[in-house]
Amino acid sequence: MMAPQGSRGYKRQNGVLLLLSLACFSSILAVETRFDFESVQMATKFHLSLHAETREKAEKAADDAFAYVSHLTSLFSDYEPNSELNRLNLSTANKPFKASPELVEIVSRSLEISKLTEGAFDITCGHLTRLWRSMKSRRQLPPPDRLAAAKASMDWRAVQVDAPAGTITLTKPGMLLDLGGIAKGYAADAVLKLLRERHHISRALVIAGGDIAIGDAPPNQKGWEIQLRSCANARTPAILKNAAVSTSGDLYQTVAIEGKRYAHIISPKSGLGTTTGVSCSVIATHATTSDALATAMVVLGKQKGSEFAKKVPGIILCWGE
């Protein structure tokens, strides 16, 4: 760029510099206010807390975020007949299914955690989920033959993902995938990313049922205060930023059948709701990870779960009973 010629040109240059300086100074002085929003998504309540300069900016960001969660529901839900997941479930065995980037990503991450936990977390539990959901509403245990058939349909190793091609292949006929143990955590992460990248909002918290994705700390704070519900001895909240927390267990959703209490979380080994009587909060970098691992920890139980958790750097467990 050539140097300005003459006094008028120099004055204009100074004027531009002065305007830029005032704009930067004004930005520094801008006060961010906390705004809170709620929406029922994925059969649970999504709560969004964010800090923005104006209500207009906050509302626009929240509307965009909830619209995206609604879109993810259309991809991941096993309740919606025309969801992408159900179309994958109906696809021909051994034939690659062209999938959205989101479905490829969440299935890929699910398989990684299945391998890590040796199948304690397994998204190929679709038949078990539907069977248990039906039987527990009647407070009955599944018939042995139906339970055996549902368990036989499972095998996370029979799901193949080709990320570059954007395809997912189910190599076992009749298999059903169920993303219920990871979808909310994934959605919470996706909302946090959307707020940061589309709306330049980094000070935010996303609560999706028992899963929380946490962004930058609120103004003048070290982090967000998070109460770990599963920890009976945790009287003071954890102060977290750029992290995630998920809680799973039989804190609320239980059913008594034949004198025994079963949780809503299904054990791939027994095919029934877990009976460990424990709950677990997992702190991790991302809610996708914490969501799936919280489920796996409850399935494994406190002793074995704690051993498996040592394989995952940077996570913290808090057990409750």
Secondary structure as the mmCIF struct_conf table of DSSP 4:
data_model
#
loop_
_struct_conf.conf_type_id
_struct_conf.id
_struct_conf.beg_label_comp_id
_struct_conf.beg_label_asym_id
_struct_conf.beg_label_seq_id
_struct_conf.end_label_comp_id
_struct_conf.end_label_asym_id
_struct_conf.end_label_seq_id
HELX_LH_PP_P HELX_LH_PP_P1 MET A 2 GLN A 5
HELX_RH_AL_P HELX_RH_AL_P1 GLY A 6 LEU A 29
HELX_LH_PP_P HELX_LH_PP_P2 ALA A 30 GLU A 32
STRN STRN1 THR A 33 GLN A 41
TURN_TY1_P TURN_TY1_P1 MET A 42 ALA A 43
STRN STRN2 THR A 44 ALA A 52
BEND BEND1 GLU A 53 GLU A 53
HELX_RH_AL_P HELX_RH_AL_P2 ARG A 55 PHE A 76
BEND BEND2 ASP A 78 GLU A 80
TURN_TY1_P TURN_TY1_P2 PRO A 81 ASN A 82
BEND BEND3 SER A 83 SER A 83
HELX_RH_AL_P HELX_RH_AL_P3 GLU A 84 ASN A 89
TURN_TY1_P TURN_TY1_P3 LEU A 90 LEU A 90
BEND BEND4 SER A 91 SER A 91
HELX_LH_PP_P HELX_LH_PP_P3 THR A 92 THR A 92
TURN_TY1_P TURN_TY1_P4 ALA A 93 ASN A 94
BEND BEND5 LYS A 95 LYS A 95
STRN STRN3 PHE A 97 LYS A 98
HELX_RH_AL_P HELX_RH_AL_P4 PRO A 101 LEU A 116
TURN_TY1_P TURN_TY1_P5 THR A 117 GLY A 119
BEND BEND6 ALA A 120 PHE A 121
TURN_TY1_P TURN_TY1_P6 ILE A 123 THR A 124
HELX_RH_AL_P HELX_RH_AL_P5 GLY A 126 SER A 137
TURN_TY1_P TURN_TY1_P7 ARG A 138 ARG A 139
HELX_LH_PP_P HELX_LH_PP_P4 LEU A 141 PRO A 143
HELX_RH_AL_P HELX_RH_AL_P6 PRO A 144 ALA A 152
TURN_TY1_P TURN_TY1_P8 SER A 153 SER A 153
HELX_RH_3T_P HELX_RH_3T_P1 TRP A 156 ALA A 158
STRN STRN4 VAL A 159 ASP A 162
TURN_TY1_P TURN_TY1_P9 ALA A 163 GLY A 166
STRN STRN5 THR A 167 LEU A 170
BEND BEND7 LYS A 172 LYS A 172
TURN_TY1_P TURN_TY1_P10 PRO A 173 GLY A 174
TURN_TY1_P TURN_TY1_P11 GLY A 180 ILE A 182
HELX_RH_AL_P HELX_RH_AL_P7 ALA A 183 HIS A 199
BEND BEND8 ARG A 203 ARG A 203
STRN STRN6 ALA A 204 ALA A 208
TURN_TY1_P TURN_TY1_P12 GLY A 209 GLY A 210
STRN STRN7 ASP A 211 ILE A 214
BEND BEND9 ASP A 216 ASP A 216
HELX_LH_PP_P HELX_LH_PP_P5 ALA A 217 PRO A 218
TURN_TY1_P TURN_TY1_P13 PRO A 219 ASN A 220
BEND BEND10 LYS A 222 GLY A 223
STRN STRN8 TRP A 224 ILE A 226
TURN_TY1_P TURN_TY1_P14 ARG A 229 SER A 230
TURN_TY1_P TURN_TY1_P15 ALA A 232 ASN A 233
BEND BEND11 THR A 236 THR A 236
STRN STRN9 ALA A 238 LEU A 240
BEND BEND12 LYS A 241 ASN A 242
STRN STRN10 ALA A 243 GLY A 249
BEND BEND13 ASP A 250 TYR A 252
STRN STRN11 THR A 254 ILE A 257
TURN_TY1_P TURN_TY1_P16 GLU A 258 GLY A 259
STRN STRN12 LYS A 260 ALA A 263
BEND BEND14 HIS A 264 ILE A 265
STRN STRN13 ILE A 266 ILE A 266
HELX_LH_PP_P HELX_LH_PP_P6 SER A 267 SER A 267
TURN_TY1_P TURN_TY1_P17 PRO A 268 SER A 270
BEND BEND15 GLY A 271 LEU A 272
STRN STRN14 GLY A 273 GLY A 273
BEND BEND16 THR A 276 THR A 276
STRN STRN15 SER A 279 ALA A 284
BEND BEND17 THR A 285 HIS A 286
HELX_RH_AL_P HELX_RH_AL_P8 ALA A 287 LEU A 300
HELX_RH_AL_P HELX_RH_AL_P9 LYS A 302 ALA A 309
TURN_TY1_P TURN_TY1_P18 LYS A 310 LYS A 311
BEND BEND18 VAL A 312 VAL A 312
TURN_TY1_P TURN_TY1_P19 PRO A 313 GLY A 314
STRN STRN16 ILE A 316 GLY A 320
#
